[in-house]
């Protein structure tokens, strides 16, 4: 309930200030109007007339309506009325105390220079008030100095009263200004907190967008690797089965079994990837391929009729230096290179896959003796781009291009998790 009331006050500033000025007018302005009814106007003493007090009370009070929405113009208007009041010698009014509210408003809502200027202007007004209204008895005193040349006691009392009155007014102005400065700092802190919260929300949204884009790119790479490799094997096998079925039905049967197994494996992979898209927690239970699965990958390529050979050198125990993500990258690099061999190398290609476990990096070398760069796709498509993106995530790199003696070569370097041997 209290929160809703405070929110209403904060969102209806102009209305709240208008109601506040109306309430103050009932106390500080209306009495002059009531006293002025039926009283004759004295032209010789118009500064003390009720109607004069009523007019200046209205002029002093009215600018407070805009003290928060148009603080600087409201402050200038009130200052002009007060200066005019002092110059014309109009009586001191109860509404003059509202100057403290304007000093507070200038300190809280106006620019810094206006805040400081308003403070010193109010101090100067206090001094003018003392000089204009409290010094007049001094000028009317018939004997302010006795025969010995010393100031008389009544005059000393008047000077002390003036000093005390000025001190009280100046202290009130200072207190109002300090309260406004505190409010200014609180408003600035709240504004900084809101801006920080907005920046944080924008940053979080950007991070979510980047994470979503990265996940989409990862899934796209996975789908490309799975679909491209599997379809290449299936197409190669289907072509081979079509020709072999004429002379050897047994070869056709084994080929169809390979096609079926490749299709089932690809279907499982696609279901897992689609499960990620649907946020299905059960879809992530199937382990991701690792370096240990590369021999099975090479065997699958051999079943398609492509001669493929795997060689491993170095200390295989260094596989523990590769994270699961890095091992997946190594597997996908070999898979993509062999897929390109199946698609572009031509008939009866020969491929070699070499894994070299070096002191600091895993070296992957995949060569074939096919058509190489004479293919319509020289390796600069999505496959090679996907290799580079994957390897870049783990500070790796890849070089791919036609071999000098014919064929195509892919060489990838994948650093271990740290540089230790």
C-alpha positions in Angstrom: 0.0 0.0 0.0 2.8 2.4 1.0 4.7 1.5 -2.1 1.8 2.3 -4.4 1.3 5.7 -2.7 4.9 6.6 -3.1 4.8 5.5 -6.7 1.8 7.7 -7.3 3.6 10.7 -5.7 6.6 10.0 -7.9 4.6 9.8 -11.1 2.4 12.8 -10.5 5.0 15.4 -9.5 3.2 18.4 -10.9 -0.1 17.6 -9.3 1.5 16.9 -5.9 3.3 20.3 -6.0 0.1 22.1 -7.0 -1.8 20.5 -4.1 1.0 21.5 -1.8 0.9 25.1 -2.9 -2.8 25.2 -2.5 -2.5 23.9 1.1 0.2 26.5 1.9 -1.9 29.3 0.4 -4.7 28.4 2.8 -2.4 29.3 5.6 -0.1 31.9 4.3 -2.1 33.8 1.6 -5.8 33.5 2.3 -5.6 35.5 5.7 -4.5 38.6 3.8 -7.5 38.4 1.5 -9.8 38.0 4.4 -8.4 40.9 6.3 -8.5 43.1 3.1 -12.2 42.6 2.6 -14.1 45.8 3.4 -10.9 47.8 4.5 -10.2 51.1 2.8 -7.0 51.3 0.8 -4.3 53.6 2.3 -2.3 55.1 -0.5 0.2 56.7 2.0 1.0 53.4 3.6 0.4 50.9 0.8 3.5 48.8 1.7 1.7 47.5 4.8 -1.8 47.1 3.2 -3.4 43.6 3.4 -4.0 43.6 -0.3 -0.3 44.3 -0.9 0.6 41.4 1.3 -1.9 39.2 -0.4 -0.5 40.1 -3.9 3.1 39.5 -2.9 2.2 36.3 -1.0 0.6 34.9 -4.2 3.6 35.9 -6.2 6.1 34.3 -3.8 4.0 31.1 -3.4 3.0 30.4 -7.0 6.5 29.5 -8.4 6.6 26.5 -6.0 4.2 24.8 -8.3 7.1 24.3 -10.8 9.9 23.8 -8.3 10.6 20.3 -9.5 9.5 20.3 -13.1 10.9 23.8 -14.1 13.2 24.5 -11.2 15.4 27.2 -12.7 12.6 29.4 -14.1 10.7 29.0 -10.8 13.7 30.0 -8.8 14.3 33.1 -11.0 10.7 34.1 -10.7 10.7 33.9 -6.9 14.0 35.7 -6.6 12.6 38.5 -8.8 9.6 38.9 -6.5 11.7 39.0 -3.4 14.0 41.6 -4.8 11.1 43.7 -5.8 9.6 43.3 -2.3 12.8 44.6 -0.7 13.2 47.5 -3.2 9.6 48.7 -2.7 9.8 48.2 1.1 6.8 45.9 1.2 6.3 44.4 4.7 7.9 41.1 5.6 5.4 38.3 4.9 4.9 34.8 6.3 5.1 33.5 2.7 8.7 34.7 2.6 9.7 31.6 4.6 8.9 29.6 1.5 12.2 30.8 0.0 13.7 28.0 2.0 11.7 25.5 -0.1 13.0 27.0 -3.3 16.6 27.0 -2.0 16.1 23.3 -1.3 14.6 22.7 -4.8 17.5 24.5 -6.5 20.0 22.4 -4.5 18.2 19.2 -5.3 17.0 19.6 -8.9 18.7 22.6 -10.6 22.1 22.6 -12.3 25.0 22.9 -9.9 25.8 26.5 -10.8 22.1 27.4 -10.2 22.2 25.6 -6.9 25.2 27.5 -5.7 23.9 30.8 -7.1 20.6 30.3 -5.4 22.3 29.7 -2.0 24.4 32.9 -2.1 21.4 34.9 -3.5 19.4 33.7 -0.5 22.2 34.7 1.9 22.3 38.1 0.2 18.6 38.4 0.6 18.8 37.6 4.3 21.4 40.5 4.7 19.2 42.8 2.7 16.2 41.9 4.9 18.1 42.8 8.0 19.5 46.0 6.6 16.2 47.1 5.1 13.8 46.3 7.9 15.8 46.1 11.1 18.2 49.1 10.4 15.4 51.6 10.1 15.0 52.0 13.9 18.7 53.0 13.9 18.1 55.8 11.5 15.2 57.1 13.5 17.1 57.1 16.8 17.5 60.7 18.1 20.7 60.1 20.0 22.5 56.9 19.0 25.7 58.2 20.5 26.1 59.7 24.0 28.2 62.7 25.0 31.3 60.6 25.5 31.1 59.4 21.9 30.1 55.8 22.8 27.1 54.0 21.2 24.2 53.9 23.6 22.8 50.6 25.0 19.6 50.5 22.8 21.7 50.8 19.7 24.0 47.9 20.9 20.9 45.8 21.6 19.5 46.5 18.1 22.9 45.6 16.5 23.0 42.3 18.5 19.4 41.5 17.5 20.2 42.1 13.9 23.3 39.8 14.1 21.2 37.1 15.7 18.4 37.4 13.2 20.8 37.3 10.3 22.6 34.3 11.8 19.2 32.5 12.2 18.1 33.2 8.6 21.6 32.3 7.2 21.6 29.0 9.2 18.1 28.2 7.9 19.2 28.8 4.3 22.3 26.7 4.8 20.3 23.8 6.3 17.8 23.9 3.4 20.6 23.9 0.9 22.4 21.0 2.5 19.1 19.0 2.6 18.7 19.7 -1.1 22.3 18.6 -1.8 21.7 15.3 0.1 18.6 14.8 -2.1 20.6 15.5 -5.2 23.1 12.9 -4.3 20.4 10.4 -3.5 18.7 11.0 -6.9 22.1 10.7 -8.6 22.7 7.4 -6.9 19.3 6.1 -7.8 19.8 7.2 -11.4 23.2 5.4 -11.5 21.6 2.3 -10.1 18.9 2.4 -12.7 21.4 2.9 -15.5 23.6 0.1 -14.2 20.6 -2.2 -14.0 19.6 -1.3 -17.6 23.2 -1.8 -18.8 23.3 -5.1 -16.9 20.0 -6.2 -18.5 21.2 -5.2 -22.0 24.5 -7.0 -21.4 22.7 -10.2 -20.2 20.5 -10.1 -23.2 23.5 -9.7 -25.5 25.2 -12.6 -23.7 22.1 -14.7 -24.2 21.9 -13.8 -27.9 25.6 -14.6 -28.3 25.2 -17.9 -26.5 22.2 -18.7 -28.7 24.1 -17.8 -31.8 27.1 -19.9 -30.7 24.8 -22.8 -30.0 23.1 -22.5 -33.4 26.5 -22.4 -35.1 27.6 -25.4 -33.1 24.5 -27.4 -34.0 24.8 -26.3 -37.6 28.4 -27.6 -37.7 27.3 -30.9 -36.0 24.5 -31.4 -38.5 26.8 -30.6 -41.4 29.3 -33.2 -40.2 26.7 -35.9 -39.5 24.6 -35.4 -42.6 27.4 -34.7 -45.1 29.5 -37.7 -43.9 26.6 -40.1 -43.6 25.0 -39.2 -47.0 28.4 -39.4 -48.7 28.9 -43.0 -47.4 25.3 -43.9 -48.2 25.5 -42.5 -51.8 28.9 -44.3 -52.4 27.6 -47.5 -51.1 24.3 -47.3 -53.1 26.3 -46.7 -56.3 28.5 -49.6 -55.5 25.6 -51.9 -54.6 23.9 -51.0 -57.9 26.8 -52.2 -60.0 27.8 -55.1 -57.8 24.3 -56.6 -57.6 24.6 -57.7 -61.2 27.5 -60.0 -60.6 27.6 -60.7 -56.8 24.4 -60.4 -54.8 26.4 -61.1 -51.6 28.4 -57.9 -52.1 25.1 -56.0 -52.6 23.7 -57.5 -49.4 26.7 -56.4 -47.4 26.6 -53.0 -48.9 22.9 -52.6 -48.0 23.7 -53.6 -44.5 26.4 -50.9 -44.4 23.9 -48.3 -45.7 21.3 -49.4 -43.1 23.9 -49.1 -40.3 25.1 -45.7 -41.4 21.5 -44.5 -41.7 20.7 -45.7 -38.2 23.8 -44.1 -36.8 23.0 -40.8 -38.5 19.4 -41.0 -37.3 20.6 -41.3 -33.7 22.9 -38.3 -34.2 20.1 -36.2 -35.7 17.7 -37.1 -32.9 20.3 -36.0 -30.4 20.9 -32.7 -32.1 17.1 -32.1 -32.5 16.7 -32.9 -28.8 19.2 -30.2 -28.0 17.0 -27.7 -30.0 13.9 -28.9 -28.0 15.8 -28.7 -24.7 15.2 -32.4 -24.1 17.5 -33.4 -21.2 17.4 -37.1 -22.2 18.8 -36.3 -25.6 22.3 -35.6 -24.2 22.9 -39.1 -22.7 24.6 -40.4 -25.8 28.4 -39.8 -25.5 30.0 -37.5 -28.1 32.6 -39.0 -30.4 36.3 -38.8 -29.3 39.7 -39.6 -30.7 39.1 -43.2 -29.7 36.3 -43.4 -32.3 38.5 -42.4 -35.2 39.4 -46.0 -36.0 35.7 -46.9 -36.3 35.3 -43.9 -38.6 38.0 -45.1 -40.9 36.5 -48.6 -40.9 33.2 -47.1 -42.0 34.8 -45.3 -44.9 36.6 -48.6 -45.9 33.2 -50.3 -46.1 32.1 -47.8 -48.7 34.8 -49.1 -51.0 37.4 -46.3 -50.4 40.8 -47.5 -49.4 41.6 -45.9 -46.1 44.5 -46.4 -43.7 45.1 -45.1 -40.2 48.5 -44.7 -38.6 49.2 -43.5 -35.1 52.6 -42.3 -33.8 53.8 -40.8 -30.6 52.6 -41.3 -27.0 48.9 -42.1 -27.2 48.6 -41.5 -23.4 48.8 -37.8 -24.2 45.1 -38.1 -25.1 44.4 -37.2 -21.5 45.7 -33.7 -22.3 42.8 -33.1 -24.6 39.4 -32.1 -23.2 36.3 -33.9 -24.4 35.5 -30.9 -26.6 39.0 -30.9 -28.2 38.7 -34.7 -28.9 35.4 -34.0 -30.6 37.1 -31.4 -32.8 39.8 -33.9 -33.8 37.1 -36.5 -34.7 35.1 -33.9 -36.7 38.2 -32.8 -38.6 39.0 -36.4 -39.7 35.3 -37.0 -40.5 35.1 -33.9 -42.7 38.3 -34.6 -44.5 37.2 -38.2 -45.3 33.8 -36.9 -46.3 35.4 -34.6 -48.8 37.4 -37.5 -50.1 34.2 -39.6 -50.7 32.5 -36.6 -52.4 35.3 -35.2 -54.5 38.2 -37.6 -54.9 36.6 -39.6 -57.8 36.6 -43.3 -58.2 38.7 -45.7 -56.2 40.6 -43.1 -54.1 43.1 -44.0 -51.5 43.1 -42.0 -48.2 45.6 -42.0 -45.3 44.9 -40.7 -41.8 47.8 -40.0 -39.6 47.7 -39.1 -35.9 50.9 -37.8 -34.4 51.0 -37.3 -30.6 53.7 -34.7 -30.3 55.1 -33.2 -27.1 52.7 -30.2 -27.2 50.2 -30.8 -29.9 48.2 -33.5 -31.8 49.0 -33.4 -35.5 46.2 -34.6 -37.9 47.2 -35.4 -41.5 44.6 -36.6 -43.9 45.7 -37.1 -47.5 44.1 -38.7 -50.6 45.2 -39.3 -54.2 42.0 -38.2 -55.9 41.1 -35.2 -58.1 42.0 -32.6 -55.4 41.6 -29.0 -56.5 40.2 -30.2 -59.9 36.9 -30.8 -58.0 34.1 -28.4 -58.3 34.5 -27.8 -54.6 38.1 -27.2 -53.7 37.6 -27.4 -50.0 36.8 -23.7 -49.3 33.1 -24.4 -48.5 31.3 -24.9 -45.3 33.3 -28.0 -44.3 36.7 -26.2 -44.2 35.2 -23.2 -42.6 33.7 -25.4 -39.9 37.1 -27.0 -39.3 38.7 -23.6 -38.8 36.0 -22.4 -36.5 36.2 -25.6 -34.4 39.9 -25.5 -34.1 40.1 -21.8 -33.4 38.0 -22.5 -30.2 40.9 -24.6 -28.9 43.8 -22.4 -30.4 44.3 -24.9 -33.2 44.7 -24.3 -36.9 44.3 -26.1 -40.2 45.9 -25.9 -43.7 44.1 -27.6 -46.6 44.9 -27.6 -50.3 45.8 -29.8 -53.3 48.9 -31.9 -53.0 51.9 -31.5 -55.4 51.6 -35.1 -56.7 47.8 -35.0 -57.0 45.1 -35.3 -54.5 44.1 -33.2 -51.6 45.7 -32.7 -48.1 44.4 -31.5 -44.8 46.8 -30.8 -41.9 45.4 -29.7 -38.6 47.2 -28.9 -35.3 45.4 -29.2 -32.0 47.3 -28.0 -28.8 46.9 -29.9 -25.6 45.1 -28.3 -22.7 48.5 -27.0 -21.5 51.9 -27.1 -23.0 53.3 -29.8 -20.8 54.8 -32.8 -22.4 
